Amino acid sequence: MGLLEKAGKISDEDKKEEKPVAAVAKVEPEPVAAKPKKSRKKPSRKSKKAEPKAPKAPRKKRAKSEPKVMPDGYEEAGKARGTLRVFIDFAVNFGFIIAIFVGFAILETPTTLPLIIAIILSVFNMVVMPIRFNHSMGNVISRTQFVNSRGNNANFIYHSLKNTTIASYFVFLLGVFFGISMLGDSSGIEGGDFMNAFIAICLSAILIPFVDYIFKRTRSDSLGLWEVAFGGIWLVKATSSASEGSQSKFMKRLESMAEYAESRVDLDDEKTD
């Protein structure tokens, strides 16, 4: 009996251990919505051309510089006074130097001392006279003066550069002379880097009067190269004596020459164009 009871207990325990296992429900993943594919088609060229382009803003034209105006209270010098001034200043600045070289070429006269005196006289007229008296010899004898837009006398730098315009013609002719001489076998002038550079500089001097001519012809105020470079310079009749307040005999002599010129030539003619 004891064995039967033990066997029954063992069978009951096995039944307790054998419990039914609950079936695990399979969880299916939710379907993921497919992303819409981007169309890879590029817009056609026709559609690009069909799009209207925004109109470009018109370019603003640069405003033309206003013509320079001569200051009030001055009267423009006439053609006769202007010609007399050019003649006197050129004769003093360059005339004597040219005459010395011509005399040496024809008569073979000594040139050292006369050339030094001529150069000193030229520097005196182009630098010392404008600094000391605000005039050149040509201005005093023709009774004219150079004034700027503010009514002040032009400085000595303008006087010096103004005289280079006419001198440029002679420098150009000097370059032509040496250039032609080098072509001849019997000229005795040998070429070289220095000589070629010298001739090139002489020939390029013609650009100064050429540009000055272009300025006078194209500008409405008819001002030249140096006049524009200094902000506007005009040749006017002198409103007062150049030697006023000066007791130098030299300036009195120039004044007497001016009176003589006015007595011999009618300087009050029509104005320059």
C-alpha positions in Angstrom: 0.0 0.0 0.0 2.8 2.4 0.8 4.2 2.0 -2.7 1.0 2.7 -4.4 0.4 5.9 -2.4 4.0 7.1 -3.3 3.4 6.3 -7.0 0.1 8.2 -6.9 1.8 11.3 -5.4 4.5 11.2 -8.0 2.0 11.1 -10.8 0.0 14.0 -9.3 3.2 16.1 -9.1 4.0 15.4 -12.7 0.6 16.6 -13.7 1.0 19.8 -11.7 4.3 20.5 -13.4 2.9 19.9 -16.9 0.9 23.1 -17.3 -0.3 24.2 -20.7 2.0 26.9 -22.3 0.0 29.9 -23.6 0.6 30.4 -27.3 2.6 33.6 -28.0 0.8 35.8 -30.5 2.9 36.8 -33.3 3.0 40.6 -33.7 3.2 41.6 -37.3 5.0 44.9 -38.1 2.8 47.7 -39.3 3.3 48.3 -43.0 5.5 51.4 -43.6 4.1 53.8 -46.1 6.4 54.0 -49.1 7.9 57.5 -49.7 6.9 59.1 -52.9 9.8 59.1 -55.4 11.0 62.5 -56.6 10.7 63.0 -60.2 14.2 63.3 -61.7 13.0 65.0 -64.8 14.8 68.4 -65.3 12.8 71.3 -66.5 13.1 71.5 -70.3 15.0 74.4 -71.9 11.8 75.6 -73.5 10.3 76.2 -70.1 13.3 78.2 -69.0 13.2 80.3 -72.1 9.5 80.9 -71.6 10.1 82.5 -68.2 10.2 86.3 -68.7 13.5 87.9 -67.5 13.4 90.9 -65.3 14.3 94.1 -67.3 17.7 95.5 -66.6 17.9 98.9 -65.0 19.2 101.4 -67.5 22.8 102.5 -66.9 23.2 106.0 -65.7 25.3 108.1 -67.9 28.1 110.0 -66.3 27.4 113.7 -66.0 29.6 115.8 -68.2 31.9 118.1 -66.3 30.7 121.6 -66.3 32.8 124.1 -68.3 35.1 126.2 -66.3 34.0 129.8 -65.9 36.2 132.8 -65.8 35.9 134.7 -62.5 34.0 137.9 -62.4 35.7 141.3 -62.6 38.1 140.3 -65.4 38.2 140.9 -69.1 39.7 138.3 -71.4 42.7 139.4 -73.3 42.5 139.9 -77.0 44.3 138.0 -79.7 46.9 140.8 -80.2 47.8 140.9 -76.5 48.0 137.1 -76.4 50.3 137.0 -79.4 52.6 139.6 -78.0 52.9 137.7 -74.7 53.8 134.5 -76.5 56.4 136.2 -78.7 58.1 138.0 -75.7 58.1 134.9 -73.5 59.4 132.6 -76.2 62.1 135.0 -77.2 63.3 135.4 -73.6 63.0 131.7 -72.7 64.2 129.9 -75.8 65.0 132.5 -78.5 68.5 133.3 -77.3 69.3 129.7 -76.7 68.3 128.8 -80.3 70.2 131.8 -81.7 73.4 130.7 -79.9 73.2 127.1 -81.3 72.5 128.5 -84.8 75.4 130.9 -84.5 77.7 128.0 -83.4 76.5 125.8 -86.3 77.1 128.5 -88.9 80.0 130.6 -87.6 81.4 128.2 -85.0 81.3 131.0 -82.3 82.1 130.1 -78.7 78.9 129.2 -76.9 79.8 128.5 -73.2 79.4 131.9 -71.7 76.5 133.1 -73.9 74.6 129.8 -73.3 75.0 130.2 -69.5 73.6 133.7 -69.6 70.7 132.6 -71.9 69.8 129.7 -69.5 69.9 132.1 -66.4 67.6 134.5 -68.3 65.2 131.7 -69.1 65.0 130.5 -65.5 64.6 134.0 -64.3 61.6 134.6 -66.6 59.9 131.3 -66.0 60.5 130.9 -62.2 61.8 134.1 -60.5 59.4 136.5 -62.2 56.2 134.6 -61.5 57.3 134.0 -57.9 58.3 137.6 -57.2 55.9 139.6 -59.4 53.2 137.0 -60.4 54.0 137.9 -64.0 56.4 137.0 -66.7 58.2 139.5 -69.0 55.6 138.8 -71.7 52.8 139.4 -69.2 54.2 142.8 -68.2 54.9 144.1 -71.7 51.5 142.9 -73.0 49.7 144.0 -69.8 48.2 140.7 -69.2 48.0 138.2 -66.4 47.0 134.6 -65.8 44.2 134.1 -63.2 42.5 130.9 -62.0 38.8 130.3 -61.2 39.2 132.0 -57.7 40.7 135.1 -59.2 44.2 134.5 -58.0 47.3 134.7 -60.1 48.7 131.5 -61.5 51.8 130.1 -59.8 55.2 129.8 -61.3 54.7 126.1 -62.1 51.9 127.0 -64.6 54.1 129.6 -66.2 56.9 127.1 -66.6 54.7 124.4 -68.1 52.9 126.8 -70.3 56.1 127.7 -72.1 56.9 124.1 -72.8 54.1 123.8 -75.3 55.8 125.9 -78.0 59.3 124.6 -77.1 58.0 121.1 -77.8 57.9 121.8 -81.5 61.6 122.6 -81.5 62.5 119.6 -79.4 60.5 117.5 -81.9 62.4 119.0 -84.9 65.7 118.4 -83.0 64.8 114.7 -82.8 63.9 114.6 -86.5 67.2 116.3 -87.4 69.3 113.7 -85.4 67.2 110.9 -86.7 67.7 111.8 -90.3 71.4 112.5 -89.7 71.9 109.0 -88.4 70.7 107.6 -91.6 73.5 109.3 -93.6 76.9 107.6 -93.7 78.8 110.9 -93.7 77.0 112.5 -90.8 79.5 111.4 -88.2 76.7 110.7 -85.7 76.9 107.2 -84.4 73.8 105.3 -83.1 73.5 103.5 -79.8 71.1 103.0 -76.9 71.7 106.5 -75.5 71.2 108.2 -78.9 68.1 106.1 -79.7 66.6 107.0 -76.4 67.4 110.7 -76.9 65.7 110.7 -80.3 62.7 108.9 -79.0 62.2 111.5 -76.2 62.6 114.3 -78.6 60.0 112.8 -81.0 57.6 112.1 -78.2 57.6 115.9 -77.2 55.1 116.5 -80.0 52.5 114.9 -77.8 52.3 118.0 -75.6 51.1 120.4 -78.2 49.0 117.7 -79.8 47.1 117.0 -76.6 46.8 120.7 -75.9 45.2 121.2 -79.4 42.7 118.3 -78.7 41.7 119.9 -75.4 41.1 123.3 -77.0 39.0 121.8 -79.8 36.9 119.4 -77.8 36.1 121.4 -74.7 33.2 123.8 -74.5 35.3 126.3 -72.6 38.2 126.1 -75.1 40.8 125.6 -72.3 44.1 123.9 -73.1 46.0 121.1 -71.5 47.8 123.1 -68.8 44.7 125.3 -68.1 42.6 122.2 -67.3 45.4 120.6 -65.3 45.4 123.6 -62.9 41.6 123.8 -62.6 41.0 126.6 -65.1 43.4 129.4 -66.1 42.6 132.4 -68.2 44.7 135.1 -69.9 43.1 138.4 -68.9 43.9 142.1 -69.2 46.0 143.2 -66.2 43.8 145.2 -63.9 46.8 146.8 -62.2 50.4 147.6 -63.0 52.7 144.6 -62.5 55.3 146.8 -60.9 52.9 148.5 -58.5 54.7 148.9 -55.1 58.0 148.0 -56.7 60.8 150.6 -57.2 63.1 148.3 -59.2 64.6 149.8 -62.3 64.1 146.6 -64.1 60.3 146.6 -63.7 60.1 150.3 -64.6 62.0 149.5 -67.8 59.5 146.7 -68.6 56.6 149.1 -67.9 58.1 151.6 -70.3 58.3 148.9 -73.0 54.6 148.1 -72.4 53.7 151.7 -72.9 55.7 151.8 -76.1 54.0 148.6 -77.4 50.6 150.1 -76.7 51.5 153.3 -78.5 52.7 151.4 -81.6 50.2 148.6 -81.9 46.5 148.4 -81.3 46.3 145.7 -78.6 42.7 146.1 -77.8 41.3 144.1 -80.8 38.8 141.3 -80.8 39.0 138.6 -78.1 40.5 135.2 -78.7 38.1 132.5 -79.8 
